[in-house]
Amino acid sequence: MRVEEGFQQTPCSDDAPYTSDPVLQSLLKRVLPPRIHDEVDPDLQRFEKEIVRTVRPLSELAYPPSVTQYNQWGQRVDTLHTSEGWRGLKAFVQKEGIIAIPYERKQGEYSRIFAFMKMALMNGDGQVIFCPMAMTDGSARVLELHGNSATKKDVLSRLISRDPAVAFTAGQWMTERPGGSDVSQTETAAVATPNISSPYGPAHKLDGFKWFSSATESNVAVALARTGMPAQGSRGLSLFLVPLRLPLLPDPTAPPSLPTSNNIYIHRLKNKFGTQIVPTAELSLQGAQAYQLGPTGAGIKCITPVLAITRVYSAVSS
């Protein structure tokens, strides 16, 4: 007897994650006004078909990342390799507007419910793609609140774009070796560089070691760094927008920017127990250019929207 000829457990049918779930539909009818429900329901019915047709094939092609730290000439390159499936899932989320919907606000205060409903439907097949997307969403809210006009025009617009060709993703860098989640012990220092003119805010150079940095393949990150004395603890921290590569807005006709062009180096990728497909790294910042967001010393307050939004993503995912 071949193994497939014996007992086979009957698989459940999951080809209609939205319309086959009466509890989900009932919940949506309860929390949305009739007009909003009638507007989003057809799109959710369409979306469940795209999950089967597009997301699941991409999910099968997603596998853990790797990094090439040195090229054949012994030069430090830190090239991060992600899978075709991972890149395809990211582009799919962007095209579907799951990050854009809450900022377009076409459904008013119910826009986030609509976006989270799409996220919940896709989550089982998404290979943890909503980890970097949650941080992108949270970072977009930070820029909406604390970014200047140039930052909103050039960066926020890309974080919430539906066009994968121009869309950005973002990470958040807080965790460091001395304190873990106790960010009052942050070692990364920010030094003002008044000689560098930037439209995105006061320019600084960041020097430190971020021990747990998710979404390592992102375009930008929001990071805490010390602008005050260590004795000030968390009150000495400010928030910064950090491009992972320079220039921040690359010329599409020019060769790709070098991964180390902003003096950010991948020490190693994390070999995690769970979210292995998400590129998470230990990063060495050696004079990385960054732009301050919000008031000096208000880093914890300014980065709070990232924490709040990502925790809702975690709750919906569970």
PLY file of the C-alpha trace (Angstrom):
ply
format ascii 1.0
element vertex 318
property float x
property float y
property float z
element edge 317
property int vertex1
property int vertex2
end_header
0.00 0.00 0.00
1.23 3.42 -0.88
0.93 6.08 1.78
-1.69 8.03 -0.17
-3.87 4.90 -0.55
-4.54 4.55 3.19
-6.62 6.72 5.46
-6.77 10.32 4.39
-8.24 12.99 6.62
-10.93 14.92 4.80
-9.63 18.47 4.33
-11.88 21.36 5.20
-13.02 23.62 2.40
-11.38 27.04 2.62
-11.88 28.31 -0.90
-14.32 30.99 0.28
-12.89 32.45 3.50
-15.39 35.30 3.53
-18.71 34.04 2.16
-18.44 30.66 3.89
-18.00 32.26 7.32
-21.40 33.36 8.69
-19.86 34.67 11.91
-17.51 36.98 10.03
-20.30 38.30 7.82
-22.60 38.78 10.80
-19.88 40.71 12.64
-19.32 42.98 9.67
-23.03 43.74 9.40
-23.14 44.56 13.10
-20.20 46.99 13.18
-20.68 48.73 9.82
-23.53 51.04 8.85
-25.63 49.60 6.00
-24.26 52.06 3.46
-20.64 51.20 4.28
-21.40 47.49 4.39
-23.02 47.58 0.96
-19.95 49.41 -0.34
-17.27 47.02 0.97
-19.10 43.68 0.74
-18.65 43.25 -3.05
-14.95 44.01 -2.75
-14.52 41.42 0.01
-16.28 38.83 -2.14
-13.90 39.66 -4.97
-10.95 39.63 -2.59
-11.61 36.10 -1.34
-11.31 34.84 -4.92
-7.97 36.64 -5.29
-6.71 34.88 -2.15
-7.28 31.51 -3.81
-6.15 32.59 -7.27
-3.13 34.76 -6.42
-2.08 34.61 -2.78
-1.90 30.85 -2.30
0.40 30.20 -5.28
2.67 33.01 -4.06
2.62 31.61 -0.54
4.05 28.33 -1.81
7.03 30.24 -3.25
7.89 32.08 -0.01
10.92 30.86 1.92
13.36 32.30 4.47
15.76 35.08 3.44
19.53 34.93 3.24
22.32 37.48 3.14
25.56 37.72 1.16
27.92 39.81 3.24
30.96 39.77 0.93
31.29 39.58 -2.84
33.86 37.61 -4.81
36.41 40.41 -4.31
36.12 40.39 -0.54
34.16 43.66 -0.50
31.40 44.16 2.07
28.09 44.22 0.21
25.41 42.92 2.65
23.01 41.91 -0.13
19.72 40.63 1.30
17.94 37.94 -0.72
14.21 37.41 -0.36
12.06 34.91 -2.21
9.86 35.52 -5.23
6.83 34.55 -3.18
7.65 37.03 -0.41
8.09 39.89 -2.88
4.88 38.91 -4.66
2.88 38.86 -1.43
4.19 42.30 -0.53
3.20 43.69 -3.92
-0.24 42.08 -3.65
-0.92 43.74 -0.28
0.14 47.09 -1.71
-2.04 46.76 -4.82
-5.03 45.77 -2.71
-4.59 48.94 -0.67
-4.58 47.26 2.73
-2.16 49.94 3.94
-3.72 52.69 1.83
-7.36 52.25 2.85
-7.03 53.70 6.39
-5.33 56.82 4.99
-7.60 57.30 1.98
-10.48 57.26 4.52
-13.14 56.71 1.87
-15.14 54.80 4.48
-14.53 57.46 7.13
-13.99 56.08 10.62
-14.80 52.59 9.34
-11.85 52.50 6.94
-9.63 50.59 9.35
-12.30 47.96 9.89
-12.43 47.43 6.13
-8.63 47.18 5.88
-8.37 44.80 8.85
-11.12 42.62 7.39
-9.08 42.15 4.21
-6.01 41.47 6.31
-7.87 38.86 8.40
-9.10 37.06 5.29
-5.60 36.87 3.80
-3.66 36.25 6.96
-3.83 32.46 6.90
-2.17 32.37 3.49
0.03 35.45 3.89
3.23 33.91 5.30
3.52 36.62 7.98
3.72 39.35 5.31
1.69 41.56 7.63
4.62 41.82 10.01
6.45 44.37 7.82
3.15 45.73 6.57
2.03 46.47 10.13
5.21 48.46 10.73
4.71 50.25 7.41
1.21 51.22 8.51
2.41 52.38 11.92
5.28 54.35 10.41
2.88 56.00 7.98
0.81 57.20 10.93
3.95 58.58 12.59
4.81 60.55 9.45
1.23 61.74 9.15
1.48 63.14 12.67
5.09 64.31 12.83
6.45 64.55 9.29
6.93 67.88 7.54
5.47 68.64 4.12
8.46 67.21 2.22
8.41 63.99 4.25
4.70 63.55 3.64
5.08 64.25 -0.07
8.08 61.99 -0.70
7.84 59.26 1.94
4.33 59.05 3.39
2.84 59.00 -0.10
5.00 55.99 -0.94
4.26 54.12 2.28
0.55 54.21 1.45
0.88 53.83 -2.32
-1.06 51.14 -4.20
1.64 50.97 -6.89
4.30 48.36 -5.99
6.73 50.01 -8.42
6.99 53.09 -6.19
5.61 51.90 -2.83
7.86 51.87 0.24
7.83 49.60 3.25
9.12 50.63 6.67
10.62 49.03 9.75
10.90 50.17 13.34
14.16 49.97 15.27
13.92 50.07 19.03
15.38 46.93 20.60
19.02 47.02 21.68
21.25 44.67 23.67
21.44 46.43 27.05
17.73 46.66 27.78
15.73 44.69 25.22
12.26 46.18 25.46
13.52 48.63 28.10
14.43 51.35 25.62
15.63 53.69 28.37
18.97 51.90 28.03
19.30 52.71 24.32
22.96 53.05 23.28
22.51 54.32 19.71
23.60 57.95 19.62
22.44 60.68 17.26
24.80 63.52 16.42
23.45 66.59 14.66
25.03 67.43 11.31
24.10 71.07 10.65
26.35 71.09 7.58
23.95 68.66 5.85
20.85 70.34 4.47
17.76 68.15 4.29
14.13 68.91 3.39
12.98 66.10 5.71
14.01 67.61 9.03
17.17 68.18 11.07
19.87 65.84 9.76
21.79 63.59 12.16
24.29 60.75 12.02
23.30 57.61 13.94
25.87 55.30 15.47
24.87 52.15 17.34
23.72 48.55 17.17
20.06 47.62 16.68
19.79 44.07 17.98
16.38 43.12 16.57
15.35 44.92 13.39
12.40 43.48 11.52
11.59 44.31 7.90
15.28 44.52 7.07
14.46 44.75 3.36
12.41 47.93 3.86
13.13 51.32 2.31
13.03 53.35 5.50
12.76 52.83 9.24
11.70 54.86 12.24
14.35 54.51 14.93
14.98 55.67 18.46
18.37 57.21 19.19
19.87 59.12 22.07
20.09 62.89 21.75
20.43 63.47 25.50
22.64 62.05 28.22
22.38 58.37 29.26
21.29 59.45 32.74
18.12 60.90 31.19
16.91 57.41 30.26
13.95 57.40 27.87
13.61 61.19 28.18
16.87 61.53 26.28
15.56 59.67 23.20
14.37 61.22 19.96
12.78 59.66 16.89
14.39 59.56 13.46
13.48 58.63 9.92
16.31 56.47 8.56
16.72 55.63 4.86
18.17 52.14 4.53
19.88 53.20 1.32
20.89 56.52 -0.19
19.62 58.44 -1.98
16.26 58.20 -0.28
14.51 58.68 -3.62
16.64 56.80 -6.15
16.69 57.63 -9.83
14.74 54.81 -11.54
17.07 55.02 -14.55
20.22 54.66 -12.41
21.73 51.40 -11.10
20.30 50.23 -7.75
21.80 51.81 -4.65
24.35 49.75 -2.75
22.85 48.04 0.34
25.52 49.73 2.50
25.15 53.20 0.93
23.84 54.67 4.20
26.44 52.98 6.40
24.01 50.36 7.68
25.46 46.85 7.88
23.80 43.49 8.48
25.68 41.77 11.28
23.57 38.65 10.88
20.01 37.50 10.19
18.05 36.18 13.14
17.36 32.43 13.14
13.95 32.79 14.73
11.71 30.09 16.12
8.53 31.35 14.46
8.49 34.04 11.79
11.41 32.65 9.81
10.32 34.11 6.47
10.43 37.69 7.80
13.91 39.22 7.31
14.97 40.19 10.82
18.54 41.26 11.46
21.09 42.66 13.84
22.12 45.96 12.28
25.25 48.00 12.81
24.75 51.73 12.25
28.05 53.44 11.52
27.17 57.05 10.84
23.83 56.41 9.15
22.12 59.54 7.88
18.76 60.18 9.55
16.20 62.95 9.92
14.57 63.89 13.21
10.83 63.46 13.61
9.02 65.39 16.30
10.49 67.31 19.25
13.86 66.49 20.78
13.47 64.08 23.69
9.97 62.98 22.65
11.00 59.82 20.85
8.86 57.44 22.94
5.75 59.56 22.50
6.33 59.96 18.76
6.89 56.25 18.06
3.84 55.13 20.08
1.52 54.98 17.02
3.73 52.24 15.57
3.33 50.19 18.73
-0.42 50.77 18.92
-1.13 49.89 15.29
1.15 46.84 15.13
-0.51 45.41 18.23
-3.90 45.61 16.57
-2.41 43.74 13.60
-1.17 41.10 16.04
-4.60 40.81 17.63
-6.34 40.45 14.26
-3.74 37.89 13.14
-4.35 35.73 16.18
0 1
1 2
2 3
3 4
4 5
5 6
6 7
7 8
8 9
9 10
10 11
11 12
12 13
13 14
14 15
15 16
16 17
17 18
18 19
19 20
20 21
21 22
22 23
23 24
24 25
25 26
26 27
27 28
28 29
29 30
30 31
31 32
32 33
33 34
34 35
35 36
36 37
37 38
38 39
39 40
40 41
41 42
42 43
43 44
44 45
45 46
46 47
47 48
48 49
49 50
50 51
51 52
52 53
53 54
54 55
55 56
56 57
57 58
58 59
59 60
60 61
61 62
62 63
63 64
64 65
65 66
66 67
67 68
68 69
69 70
70 71
71 72
72 73
73 74
74 75
75 76
76 77
77 78
78 79
79 80
80 81
81 82
82 83
83 84
84 85
85 86
86 87
87 88
88 89
89 90
90 91
91 92
92 93
93 94
94 95
95 96
96 97
97 98
98 99
99 100
100 101
101 102
102 103
103 104
104 105
105 106
106 107
107 108
108 109
109 110
110 111
111 112
112 113
113 114
114 115
115 116
116 117
117 118
118 119
119 120
120 121
121 122
122 123
123 124
124 125
125 126
126 127
127 128
128 129
129 130
130 131
131 132
132 133
133 134
134 135
135 136
136 137
137 138
138 139
139 140
140 141
141 142
142 143
143 144
144 145
145 146
146 147
147 148
148 149
149 150
150 151
151 152
152 153
153 154
154 155
155 156
156 157
157 158
158 159
159 160
160 161
161 162
162 163
163 164
164 165
165 166
166 167
167 168
168 169
169 170
170 171
171 172
172 173
173 174
174 175
175 176
176 177
177 178
178 179
179 180
180 181
181 182
182 183
183 184
184 185
185 186
186 187
187 188
188 189
189 190
190 191
191 192
192 193
193 194
194 195
195 196
196 197
197 198
198 199
199 200
200 201
201 202
202 203
203 204
204 205
205 206
206 207
207 208
208 209
209 210
210 211
211 212
212 213
213 214
214 215
215 216
216 217
217 218
218 219
219 220
220 221
221 222
222 223
223 224
224 225
225 226
226 227
227 228
228 229
229 230
230 231
231 232
232 233
233 234
234 235
235 236
236 237
237 238
238 239
239 240
240 241
241 242
242 243
243 244
244 245
245 246
246 247
247 248
248 249
249 250
250 251
251 252
252 253
253 254
254 255
255 256
256 257
257 258
258 259
259 260
260 261
261 262
262 263
263 264
264 265
265 266
266 267
267 268
268 269
269 270
270 271
271 272
272 273
273 274
274 275
275 276
276 277
277 278
278 279
279 280
280 281
281 282
282 283
283 284
284 285
285 286
286 287
287 288
288 289
289 290
290 291
291 292
292 293
293 294
294 295
295 296
296 297
297 298
298 299
299 300
300 301
301 302
302 303
303 304
304 305
305 306
306 307
307 308
308 309
309 310
310 311
311 312
312 313
313 314
314 315
315 316
316 317
